Amino acid sequence: MRKLLAGLVAVLSLSLITAQLSVAAVTPGTKCSKAGATSSYNGKKYTCVKSGKKLLWNKGVALPKRAPIITPKTTSGEQPKVTATPSPTINLKTNDGDAPIRPEGCGIGTFYYRINEGSMERSFFPDENFTKVDSRSESTFHPIRVKAFKSVRERFLSNRIIQARIQNNISPTFPAELLAVLQKQLIENIAFWQEYFPTGSTVQATYFTGDDPEFADNSKLTMSGPLEPYFLEELKRFKKYNCSLGSGVSGAHLVNKGPNAGQSGYWFGANSSPQVTYWAPGYQPHELTHSVQALIVKDVFSFTYPVNFFEGGAEFFGLAMGFTNLGWYSDEVDKRIIEKDLNEFIMDIKSTNDVIKMLEITEVNSGPISGGSSVPNAMRWAYTMGNLLWEWVTAEYGYEAYWNTLKSINTTRSYEQSIQKVLGVSKSELYKNAAPYILFQINSALGKDWKNSWKKGS
Ligand SMILES: [Zn+2]
């Protein structure tokens, strides 16, 4: 709770975590389990070596210290344009027509994304290859979804100027390809929110991996606190396909102490190499949406919003900003409904009354985000219920409805009063009005022919 409030920290994609782990400090000369294994701790990298018949941690070598890279801000009044940013190219394989990746141990209903020749590409198991486009027509999707997605994308495509300065804090172990796409996304997303990131503002961006516990910890000036040991340990675990944190873990906040206090901060923890770390296009914009929420609400640390409002908003705007076409956005929303139904079940959702009950359940800020089973299912469902609710509101009331509601909280200091003021209905009327649409989307997702692909996976 404290961390959530203090930092608006968001944690995504944790659906398969069940165990709670803790991080252990490395002491030279103590036992280790696998020759050649390495561990970074307290500024040194230790290697597990054979000493006689025993396996012991060696004395370690100092890790290189990398000074923060400061992105220079263009002077003389000329603003850099997003379109001028060179597009990073990730070639997982150099030829086109790669076979889609079948994850092991994570189910098989997983999408993979990459940037290739400047464009986003997706691989999904029913597809033959990585593809740049989605062939489904708009009429395949509910008109509410079409309208809501378009209202975000249109703004995304028209807001191309970045005024804020970005200060990067990058650990030496962070994977270069992932860094390139995240940095490109950050520039685009700051441009999207340009009214909240004016000239003279700074966004702190911190990137590290599970190999950098001390980096994560020393990033207190850009993070609101050290990353929980649980996440670092998960990021460090070797699995060819790390299901639990396959795309890393990320968060956003306003820096609340030190010389950067008051600035927006964003951090991303990637898996340690050689794990395959996938790019999840929704993470970066989701987190930056949290930064904007925190910039808008005065004294944000003292106000508790319903979880389905702040996480739902971040999820809706984040996913709509993150995906270049309607079909992929829609699949991502559906996928989250399916995953939650399978792994984080709360109740059957068969009627509009059930939807209303779920909306009420997912309002509650019911616990800290600390990983594992201590994260309540209601917290996970809040992302999706809020996504569907604010998708509907955005289509019905326009793009600004969410943001006007948020701004109104500065005067009302009440979520319910702000709903009434901005949307002209009570919160319970809002839930009642949106429920048929939300029910339709939940039914639709759970009826997808690829739903069972998660079950089939081991
Ligand atoms: Zn979030």
Residues whose N, C-alpha, C, O or C-beta is under 5 A from the ligand:
A	BS01	ZN	A10 V11 E311 A314
